[in-house]
Amino acid sequence: MQATLLPSPSRATRLLVIALFSLFLPVHLFGQTPPATVTLPVGTPLPVQLPANLPLRVGTAVRAQLLYPVYADNTLILPTNTTLTGTVTALRPDHPHRNRARLRADFTPFSTPVVQFNGLLLSDGSTLPIVTGTASEGAPIYRIIAKPHTKGGLIGQEFEIAKQSLHDTFHFFIDPGKADRAQQLLYSQLPYHPQRIAKGTAWTVETTAPITLAPQPDPSPTLTAATPDPNTWMIQAYLSQPLSSATSKQGQPIQATVAEPIYNPDHSLAIPQGATVIGSITRSKPARRFGRAGALQFDFRQLVLPTGTSQNVTTIVTGVDSASSEALAMSTEGKVQPKPKDKILLPLLLINLASRPLDQEGGALHQAGKNGAASNSLGLAGFIIGISGQSPNLAAGFGAYGAALAIYDRWIQRGAEVEFARNTRIVLQTTPRHASKLSGATR
C-alpha cells in the first residue's frame, strides 16, 4: 500500500489548535466548570449609592447602584453598578442637624430617610425580589487615603488649611454641577427650604435572606483588586464591627472579611473571598473640649483562611471609606482623625466684618453693604434685616453673633469623633509571603 503524505500544518494552524486546547485544559485538569447558580449568604454587605437626587418624602422610589462588585465562593455574582430598587418607608427627625441649623436661623425640619431595598435589577431587565435590612443614616462616601505630612508649625499648618479652603472654594464654582451647588447654597441661606436625598448618598445594607443567582463573567481575575504588581497584595475587606474613637480601646481586637479574591501570578487562588484578617486598635483618643478631635489607628497582623489555616502578615492601611459628617484625614502611619478646621482665619474674618458697620464712613449705599456683610451670619433673613434696618448696631450684633458661633465651633465645643460603621470598606496593602501555602484553587 502506498502511503499518503498529508500536508504539514502551518504555524498559524498549530497556534490555533494550542490556543483552543488551552481553553479547555483548566476545566479538564481541575474540574472548575462554573456553577450554574451561586447563593449569596445571609449577612452579605451590599454597598449602594444614589446616581441622582431624589425628593425626601415617604413613598419615593429609590434606584441605587452597587459601589463594589459582590463575590460568593470566589465567583463574581453582582458586578459594580448593579441596580437595587427600593422605597423610602419612613422619615426620622435629625435632631442634631435641626439644632445646629436653628442657631443660624434655619428652621427647616431636617429628617433622615429610611430606605427598604426589595429588588435587584438583572442584566436581562428582570427584577429579582430580595430581602435586606433597612438603610438609614445615609451620607456621601469618599475614600480616605494617606497624605504626606504637613511641614511647618502652627503657622504653616494654618497656611495649608487656608490654601486648601481657597482651593475648595474655587472648585466649588467651576467644577461640573456648579449650578446645582449654587442653588443649594442659596437654599441654605433661607429660614426654610425644601429637602432632598442628595446624589451620591450611600448606604450599606445586609442581605437577610439568601439570594441565588447565576454567576457573572469576571472580566479579569487579577492578582489584586487594585494593582497588577505581583509583589503587592491590595486586600479589599469589610470591617466586621463598628469602630469609634469614643469607645474603642487600645489593644482591642478587630477583624475584617475579605471581599474580593486575590490570585497568584499563575492564577492559583492566593486569598479567597471570605477569608478573615485579624488585627487590633493601636491607638484611640476620644474627642475632648476646646475643639480637640478624636483619633483612631488600627492595623491587621494575621490572615485566616476559611479552612482555618492562618499566616502572620504585615499590612498597611492605605484606604478607608468614610461616611462621617466630618471630613477625615489619614496619616502615612494609618492614623485617622478629622481634618483640622481653620481656627484663625475665619473667626478673624468674621470679627472684622462684625466691626465694619460701626465705622460710619461712606455713604448710605456703602453703609448698607457693610451692614449686609456683617449680618449675613443669620443667612438671607439676617442680610435683609441688616441692609433694610439701617441700624449699624443691629448689624454689628448679628456679625458678633456669627463670629461667636465660629469661635465656639472651633475653639470651645468638643471636637469630632472618628467613627466607622460595621461593613466599612477598607484597603490593606501587604507583601505576599509563602503564597503557595495559601493556594486553595486554580482559576
C-alpha positions as CSV (number, residue, x, y, z in Angstrom):
1,M,0.0,0.0,0.0
2,Q,1.3,3.4,-0.9
3,A,1.4,5.9,2.0
4,T,-0.3,9.2,1.5
5,L,1.6,12.2,2.7
6,L,-0.5,14.8,4.4
7,P,0.5,18.5,4.2
8,S,2.3,19.8,7.3
9,P,0.0,22.2,9.2
10,S,1.0,25.8,9.1
11,R,2.4,27.6,12.2
12,A,-0.8,29.7,12.5
13,T,-2.9,26.4,12.5
14,R,-0.7,24.9,15.2
15,L,-1.0,28.0,17.3
16,L,-4.8,28.0,16.9
17,V,-5.0,24.3,18.0
18,I,-2.9,25.0,21.0
19,A,-5.0,28.0,22.0
20,L,-8.2,26.1,21.7
21,F,-6.8,23.2,23.7
22,S,-5.6,25.6,26.4
23,L,-9.2,26.9,26.8
24,F,-10.4,23.5,27.9
25,L,-7.3,22.5,29.8
26,P,-8.1,24.1,33.2
27,V,-11.6,22.6,33.2
28,H,-10.2,19.1,32.3
29,L,-7.4,19.2,34.8
30,F,-9.1,20.9,37.7
31,G,-12.8,20.4,37.2
32,Q,-13.6,24.0,37.6
33,T,-16.7,24.3,35.5
34,P,-18.5,27.4,36.6
35,P,-21.5,26.5,38.7
36,A,-25.0,27.1,37.3
37,T,-26.0,29.2,40.3
38,V,-24.3,30.6,43.3
39,T,-26.0,31.7,46.6
40,L,-25.2,34.9,48.4
41,P,-25.4,34.0,52.1
42,V,-27.3,36.0,54.7
43,G,-25.3,38.9,56.0
44,T,-23.6,39.8,52.7
45,P,-23.0,43.5,52.6
46,L,-24.3,45.5,49.6
47,P,-22.9,49.0,49.5
48,V,-25.0,51.1,47.2
49,Q,-25.0,54.8,46.1
50,L,-27.6,57.1,44.5
51,P,-26.8,58.2,40.9
52,A,-29.3,61.1,41.1
53,N,-31.1,63.4,43.5
54,L,-34.4,62.3,44.9
55,P,-37.3,64.0,46.8
56,L,-37.2,63.5,50.5
57,R,-40.7,62.0,51.2
58,V,-42.2,58.7,52.2
59,G,-43.0,56.5,49.2
60,T,-40.2,57.8,46.9
61,A,-39.0,55.1,44.7
62,V,-35.2,54.5,45.1
63,R,-32.8,53.1,42.5
64,A,-29.2,52.8,43.8
65,Q,-26.1,51.2,42.3
66,L,-23.5,48.9,43.8
67,L,-20.3,50.7,44.7
68,Y,-18.2,47.5,44.6
69,P,-18.6,44.0,43.0
70,V,-20.0,41.3,45.1
71,Y,-18.5,37.8,45.2
72,A,-19.6,34.4,46.6
73,D,-17.4,31.3,46.7
74,N,-14.8,33.4,44.8
75,T,-17.2,33.9,41.9
76,L,-18.4,37.2,40.7
77,I,-22.1,37.4,41.3
78,L,-23.0,41.1,41.1
79,P,-20.8,43.5,39.2
80,T,-20.2,47.1,40.1
81,N,-23.2,49.4,39.2
82,T,-25.8,46.7,39.5
83,T,-29.0,48.4,40.4
84,L,-31.0,47.8,43.6
85,T,-34.6,49.1,43.8
86,G,-36.4,50.1,46.9
87,T,-38.7,52.7,48.6
88,V,-38.4,55.4,51.3
89,T,-40.5,53.9,54.1
90,A,-40.1,56.5,56.8
91,L,-38.5,59.8,57.8
92,R,-36.6,60.1,61.1
93,P,-36.1,63.5,62.7
94,D,-32.5,64.6,62.5
95,H,-32.4,66.5,65.9
96,P,-28.6,67.3,65.9
97,H,-28.9,68.9,62.4
98,R,-32.1,70.7,63.4
99,N,-30.5,72.2,66.5
100,R,-27.3,73.4,64.6
101,A,-29.4,74.9,61.9
102,R,-31.7,76.8,64.3
103,L,-28.7,78.5,65.8
104,R,-28.3,80.1,62.3
105,A,-31.9,80.9,61.8
106,D,-32.7,77.9,59.6
107,F,-35.9,76.3,60.8
108,T,-36.2,73.5,58.2
109,P,-37.3,70.2,59.9
110,F,-34.3,68.2,58.8
111,S,-35.0,64.4,58.5
112,T,-33.2,61.2,57.6
113,P,-34.8,58.8,55.2
114,V,-35.3,55.1,56.0
115,V,-35.0,53.0,52.8
116,Q,-36.0,49.4,52.3
117,F,-34.4,47.7,49.3
118,N,-36.5,44.9,47.9
119,G,-35.4,44.3,44.3
120,L,-32.4,43.5,42.2
121,L,-32.3,44.6,38.6
122,L,-30.7,41.9,36.5
123,S,-28.8,42.3,33.2
124,D,-31.8,40.9,31.2
125,G,-34.0,43.7,32.5
126,S,-36.0,41.5,35.0
127,T,-36.2,42.2,38.7
128,L,-35.3,39.6,41.3
129,P,-37.0,40.1,44.7
130,I,-34.6,40.3,47.6
131,V,-34.8,40.9,51.3
132,T,-32.4,43.2,53.1
133,G,-32.2,45.2,56.3
134,T,-33.4,48.8,56.3
135,A,-31.0,51.5,55.3
136,S,-30.7,54.8,57.3
137,E,-28.1,57.4,58.2
138,G,-27.1,57.6,54.5
139,A,-24.3,60.0,53.6
140,P,-21.9,60.5,50.7
141,I,-19.0,58.1,50.9
142,Y,-15.5,59.1,50.0
143,R,-12.2,57.2,50.1
144,I,-9.6,58.4,52.7
145,I,-6.0,57.9,51.5
146,A,-2.8,58.7,53.3
147,K,-1.3,62.1,52.5
148,P,2.2,63.4,53.2
149,H,3.0,65.2,56.4
150,T,2.3,68.9,56.6
151,K,5.5,70.8,57.1
152,G,5.9,73.7,59.5
153,G,4.4,74.5,62.9
154,L,1.1,76.1,63.7
155,I,1.5,78.9,61.2
156,G,2.5,76.6,58.4
157,Q,-0.5,74.3,59.1
158,E,-2.9,77.2,59.2
159,F,-1.5,78.4,55.9
160,E,-2.0,75.0,54.4
161,I,-5.6,74.8,55.7
162,A,-6.4,78.3,54.3
163,K,-4.9,77.3,51.0
164,Q,-6.9,74.2,50.8
165,S,-10.1,76.1,51.7
166,L,-9.4,78.6,48.9
167,H,-8.8,75.7,46.5
168,D,-12.1,74.0,47.5
169,T,-14.0,77.3,47.2
170,F,-12.5,77.9,43.7
171,H,-13.5,74.5,42.5
172,F,-17.0,74.8,44.1
173,F,-17.7,77.5,41.4
174,I,-16.0,75.9,38.4
175,D,-16.4,72.1,38.7
176,P,-19.3,70.3,36.9
177,G,-22.6,70.7,38.8
178,K,-21.9,74.3,39.9
179,A,-25.4,75.4,39.1
180,D,-26.9,72.8,41.5
181,R,-24.4,73.6,44.2
182,A,-25.2,77.4,43.8
183,Q,-28.9,76.6,44.2
184,Q,-28.2,74.5,47.4
185,L,-26.1,77.3,48.7
186,L,-28.9,79.8,48.2
187,Y,-31.3,77.4,49.9
188,S,-29.0,77.2,52.9
189,Q,-29.4,80.9,53.4
190,L,-33.2,80.7,53.7
191,P,-35.0,80.2,57.0
192,Y,-37.0,77.3,55.5
193,H,-36.2,75.4,52.3
194,P,-37.0,72.1,50.5
195,Q,-35.0,69.0,51.3
196,R,-33.8,66.1,49.1
197,I,-31.8,62.9,49.2
198,A,-28.7,64.1,47.5
199,K,-26.9,62.4,44.6
200,G,-24.1,60.3,46.0
201,T,-25.8,59.4,49.2
202,A,-24.7,55.8,50.1
203,W,-25.9,53.0,52.4
204,T,-24.5,49.6,53.1
205,V,-27.3,47.0,53.7
206,E,-27.0,43.4,54.5
207,T,-29.0,40.6,53.0
208,T,-31.4,39.0,55.5
209,A,-32.3,36.1,53.2
210,P,-30.2,34.1,50.8
211,I,-30.1,35.3,47.1
212,T,-29.5,32.7,44.4
213,L,-28.1,34.0,41.1
214,A,-26.2,32.8,38.0
215,P,-22.5,33.8,38.2
216,Q,-21.3,36.7,36.1
217,P,-18.2,36.5,33.9
218,D,-15.3,38.0,35.7
219,P,-13.6,40.1,33.0
220,S,-10.1,40.0,34.6
221,P,-9.2,37.7,37.5
222,T,-6.3,39.7,38.6
223,L,-3.6,39.5,41.3
224,T,-5.4,42.1,43.3
225,A,-8.4,44.5,43.0
226,A,-6.1,47.5,42.7
227,T,-2.7,46.6,41.3
228,P,-1.1,44.1,38.9
229,D,2.2,44.1,40.9
230,P,2.9,40.5,41.9
231,N,4.9,41.8,44.8
232,T,2.0,43.6,46.4
233,W,-1.4,42.4,47.6
234,M,-4.1,45.0,48.0
235,I,-6.7,43.4,50.1
236,Q,-10.3,44.7,49.9
237,A,-12.2,43.9,53.0
238,Y,-15.2,44.9,55.2
239,L,-14.9,45.7,58.9
240,S,-16.8,43.2,61.0
241,Q,-17.6,45.6,63.8
242,P,-18.1,49.3,64.2
243,L,-15.1,51.4,65.4
244,S,-15.2,54.7,67.2
245,S,-12.5,56.9,68.9
246,A,-15.1,57.5,71.7
247,T,-15.5,53.8,72.7
248,S,-12.7,51.8,71.1
249,K,-9.7,51.0,73.4
250,Q,-6.1,50.5,72.6
251,G,-5.4,46.8,72.2
252,Q,-9.0,45.9,71.3
253,P,-9.1,43.0,68.8
254,I,-10.8,43.7,65.5
255,Q,-11.3,41.8,62.3
256,A,-12.4,42.3,58.7
257,T,-13.7,40.0,56.0
258,V,-12.0,39.8,52.6
259,A,-14.5,41.0,49.9
260,E,-12.7,40.0,46.7
261,P,-10.4,37.1,45.9
262,I,-6.7,37.6,45.1
263,Y,-4.8,35.4,42.7
264,N,-1.1,34.4,42.3
265,P,0.8,35.1,39.1
266,D,0.0,31.5,38.0
267,H,-3.8,32.3,38.6
268,S,-3.9,30.0,41.6
269,L,-6.1,31.3,44.4
270,A,-3.9,33.1,47.0
271,I,-6.5,34.7,49.3
272,P,-10.1,33.6,48.9
273,Q,-13.1,35.8,49.3
274,G,-14.5,35.2,52.8
275,A,-11.0,35.0,54.5
276,T,-10.5,36.9,57.7
277,V,-7.8,39.4,58.6
278,I,-7.4,39.9,62.3
279,G,-5.8,43.0,64.0
280,S,-6.2,45.4,66.8
281,I,-6.6,49.0,67.8
282,T,-3.2,50.5,68.1
283,R,-4.2,54.0,69.2
284,S,-7.5,55.5,70.3
285,K,-8.0,59.0,71.6
286,P,-11.6,60.3,72.3
287,A,-12.6,63.8,71.3
288,R,-12.2,66.5,74.0
289,R,-13.3,70.0,74.8
290,F,-11.8,73.1,73.1
291,G,-12.1,71.6,69.7
292,R,-9.7,68.7,70.2
293,A,-10.8,65.9,67.8
294,G,-10.6,62.2,68.3
295,A,-8.1,60.0,66.6
296,L,-8.1,56.3,65.7
297,Q,-5.4,53.9,64.4
298,F,-5.5,50.2,63.7
299,D,-3.7,47.5,61.8
300,F,-4.0,43.9,60.9
301,R,-1.4,41.2,61.5
302,Q,-3.0,37.8,60.8
303,L,-4.7,36.3,57.8
304,V,-7.1,33.3,58.4
305,L,-8.5,31.3,55.5
306,P,-11.9,29.7,55.6
307,T,-10.2,26.4,56.1
308,G,-8.7,27.6,59.4
309,T,-5.1,28.0,58.0
310,S,-3.6,31.2,59.3
311,Q,-0.5,33.2,58.5
312,N,1.1,36.3,60.0
313,V,1.2,39.3,57.6
314,T,2.4,42.9,57.8
315,T,-0.2,45.3,56.5
316,I,-0.6,49.0,55.9
317,V,-4.0,50.6,55.8
318,T,-3.9,52.5,52.6
319,G,-7.6,53.4,52.2
320,V,-10.8,53.6,54.3
321,D,-14.3,54.6,53.2
322,S,-15.9,57.3,55.2
323,A,-19.5,58.5,55.6
324,S,-18.7,60.7,58.5
325,S,-20.3,64.1,58.9
326,E,-16.8,65.4,59.4
327,A,-14.2,65.2,56.7
328,L,-11.5,62.8,57.8
329,A,-7.8,62.6,57.0
330,M,-5.3,59.7,57.4
331,S,-1.6,60.0,58.0
332,T,1.1,57.8,56.4
333,E,1.1,55.8,59.6
334,G,-2.6,55.0,59.3
335,K,-3.9,57.4,62.0
336,V,-7.3,58.7,61.1
337,Q,-8.7,61.9,62.5
338,P,-11.0,64.8,61.4
339,K,-9.4,67.3,59.1
340,P,-8.3,70.3,61.0
341,K,-10.6,73.4,60.7
342,D,-9.4,76.9,60.0
343,K,-9.3,78.1,63.6
344,I,-7.8,81.5,63.0
345,L,-8.6,82.9,59.6
346,L,-12.4,82.5,59.6
347,P,-13.0,83.9,63.1
348,L,-10.7,86.9,62.4
349,L,-12.6,87.5,59.1
350,L,-16.0,87.4,60.8
351,I,-14.8,89.6,63.7
352,N,-13.6,92.1,61.1
353,L,-16.9,92.0,59.2
354,A,-18.8,92.4,62.5
355,S,-16.9,95.6,63.3
356,R,-17.3,97.2,59.9
357,P,-20.9,98.6,60.4
358,L,-19.6,100.6,63.4
359,D,-17.3,102.5,61.0
360,Q,-19.7,105.3,59.8
361,E,-17.5,106.5,57.0
362,G,-19.0,106.4,53.5
363,G,-22.4,107.0,52.0
364,A,-25.7,105.2,52.7
365,L,-25.1,102.6,50.0
366,H,-21.7,101.8,51.4
367,Q,-23.1,101.6,54.9
368,A,-25.9,99.2,53.7
369,G,-23.2,96.9,52.1
370,K,-21.3,96.8,55.4
371,N,-24.5,96.1,57.4
372,G,-25.4,93.3,55.0
373,A,-22.0,91.7,55.1
374,A,-21.9,91.7,58.9
375,S,-25.5,90.4,59.4
376,N,-25.2,87.6,56.8
377,S,-24.2,85.2,59.7
378,L,-28.0,84.6,60.0
379,G,-28.5,83.8,56.4
380,L,-30.6,85.7,53.9
381,A,-33.0,86.9,56.6
382,G,-30.2,88.5,58.6
383,F,-28.9,90.0,55.4
384,I,-32.2,91.6,54.5
385,I,-32.7,92.9,58.1
386,G,-29.2,94.3,58.1
387,I,-29.5,96.3,54.9
388,S,-33.1,97.4,55.4
389,G,-33.0,98.4,59.1
390,Q,-30.2,100.9,58.6
391,S,-29.0,100.1,62.1
392,P,-25.3,99.7,62.4
393,N,-25.5,98.4,65.9
394,L,-28.0,95.7,65.0
395,A,-25.9,94.6,62.0
396,A,-22.8,94.6,64.2
397,G,-24.7,92.5,66.7
398,F,-25.6,89.9,64.1
399,G,-22.0,89.8,63.0
400,A,-20.7,89.4,66.5
401,Y,-23.2,86.5,67.0
402,G,-21.8,84.8,63.8
403,A,-18.2,85.3,64.9
404,A,-19.1,83.9,68.4
405,L,-20.6,80.7,66.8
406,A,-17.5,80.3,64.7
407,I,-15.2,80.6,67.8
408,Y,-17.4,78.2,69.7
409,D,-17.4,75.6,66.9
410,R,-13.6,75.8,66.5
411,W,-12.3,76.5,70.0
412,I,-14.8,75.6,72.7
413,Q,-17.1,72.7,71.8
414,R,-16.0,69.1,71.9
415,G,-14.1,68.0,68.8
416,A,-15.4,65.5,66.3
417,E,-15.1,61.7,66.9
418,V,-13.7,59.3,64.3
419,E,-16.3,56.6,63.6
420,F,-16.6,53.8,61.2
421,A,-19.8,51.7,60.8
422,R,-19.9,48.0,60.5
423,N,-19.1,46.9,56.9
424,T,-17.0,49.9,56.2
425,R,-14.8,49.1,53.2
426,I,-11.0,49.2,53.9
427,V,-7.9,48.6,51.7
428,L,-4.9,46.8,53.2
429,Q,-1.5,46.6,51.4
430,T,0.7,43.7,52.2
431,T,3.6,41.8,50.6
432,P,2.9,38.2,49.5
433,R,4.8,35.7,51.6
434,H,4.5,31.9,51.3
435,A,1.8,32.4,48.7
436,S,2.0,28.8,47.6
437,K,0.9,27.7,51.1
438,L,-2.2,29.8,50.8
439,S,-3.2,28.5,47.3
440,G,-6.7,27.0,47.5
441,A,-7.6,26.5,43.9
442,T,-6.7,27.5,40.4
443,R,-8.7,29.6,38.1
